[in-house]
Amino acid sequence: MNKRTVFITGGSRGIGKAIVDGLKKAGYKVLSPTRQELDLSKNESIKSYIQTHKNDKIDIIINNAGINYPQWIQEMTDENIESTLQINLDAPIRLISGLVSHMKKQKWGRIINMSSAFGIVARGKQVLYCATKHGINGLTKALALELAEYNILVNSVCPGFAETEMVLRNPKEKIKMIEKDIPLGRLVQPNEIAELILFLISNKNTYITGSTIVIDGGFTSK
Ligand SMILES: NC(=O)c1ccc[n+]([C@@H]2O[C@H](COP(=O)([O-])OP(=O)(O)OC[C@H]3O[C@@H](n4cnc5c(N)ncnc54)[C@H](OP(=O)(O)O)[C@@H]3O)[C@@H](O)[C@H]2O)c1
């Protein structure tokens, strides 16, 4: 039985669900709040969650939840601007700040921030998503430096197009075009991303920190 406790956001479905399943199978204790327990779009909800859980012995934080509603720059709604920045970037910063103290005290910890291939490259209509995913890579690097003396390893993971609701809500023709654009010719499965994260948070990872690790079937290599 693995005694470590993992806090993860967005564990209800998609990539987060695959990570939660992998964690449970590996024997981790998992804190995976529902949106009712922790609504990342509301700072009051984040504050109240931290207040309740700040003394929990959290060893690993996985900031997985994220949203992407592509819009051209002049069509952007206030709601999309605010919620994308809030959920993808602001919330992870606040959660790490509020929940990192046990890791610092015990001088062991792992933090994973879910980025994206669009944290490495860019595309039209992805201004908000790219801003947050490039941002999370910057936050990961700065945090890795700040927390290195506490033996806390901080990395971001950058998947290409994954077979989840975020991609599957596109028309079938668009998905076919996306697959054509990927050198390996297919979407990545959520469990393939989970396997990578299980390695990064384990004791087997002793030296990778501050890295942006790409798992995209070659998409960003073109
Ligand atoms: N899918 C891809 O192709 C892809 C590629 C690269 C990176 N990523 C990144 O990987 C992560 C997971 O993506 P996914 O495709 O698995 O997403 P998904 O299937 O759309 O699931 C999103 C998750 O985030 C949660 N969430 C959204 N808004 C929330 C809020 N306000 N408060 C609390 N939880 C909220 C959802 O909870 P509910 O069930 O309550 O809605 C759900 O668990 C994201 O950061 C995404 O940017 C995805």
The ligand as a Gaussian input file, in Angstrom:
#p B3LYP/6-31G(d) Opt

LIG

0 1
 N       -8.084000      16.887000     -24.072000
 C       -7.006000      17.341000     -24.643000
 O       -6.795000      17.172000     -25.855000
 C       -5.957000      18.069000     -23.839000
 C       -4.733000      18.328000     -24.465000
 C       -3.754000      18.986000     -23.746000
 C       -3.992000      19.376000     -22.451000
 N       -5.176000      19.095000     -21.880000
 C       -5.368000      19.550000     -20.501000
 O       -5.609000      18.427000     -19.674000
 C       -6.470000      18.789000     -18.597000
 C       -7.660000      17.863000     -18.554000
 O       -8.308000      17.939000     -19.806000
 P       -9.473000      16.935000     -20.238000
 O       -9.430000      16.865000     -21.715000
 O       -9.429000      15.702000     -19.432000
 O      -10.740000      17.822000     -19.830000
 P      -12.278000      17.445000     -19.732000
 O      -12.540000      16.039000     -20.178000
 O      -13.002000      18.560000     -20.418000
 O      -12.528000      17.517000     -18.142000
 C      -12.310000      18.732000     -17.502000
 C      -12.195000      18.491000     -16.013000
 O      -11.994000      19.773000     -15.368000
 C      -13.027000      19.940000     -14.416000
 N      -13.443000      21.341000     -14.296000
 C      -13.755000      22.198000     -15.296000
 N      -14.160000      23.365000     -14.780000
 C      -14.112000      23.234000     -13.428000
 C      -14.426000      24.095000     -12.355000
 N      -14.902000      25.330000     -12.528000
 N      -14.234000      23.646000     -11.088000
 C      -13.785000      22.385000     -10.865000
 N      -13.470000      21.516000     -11.854000
 C      -13.652000      21.949000     -13.118000
 C      -14.192000      19.111000     -14.914000
 O      -15.087000      18.839000     -13.855000
 P      -16.667000      18.590000     -14.135000
 O      -16.811000      17.128000     -14.465000
 O      -17.316000      18.982000     -12.846000
 O      -17.075000      19.473000     -15.267000
 C      -13.454000      17.875000     -15.444000
 O      -13.128000      17.005000     -14.387000
 C       -6.832000      20.261000     -18.841000
 O       -5.980000      21.097000     -18.098000
 C       -6.565000      20.451000     -20.322000
 O       -6.278000      21.784000     -20.655000
 C       -6.174000      18.436000     -22.533000

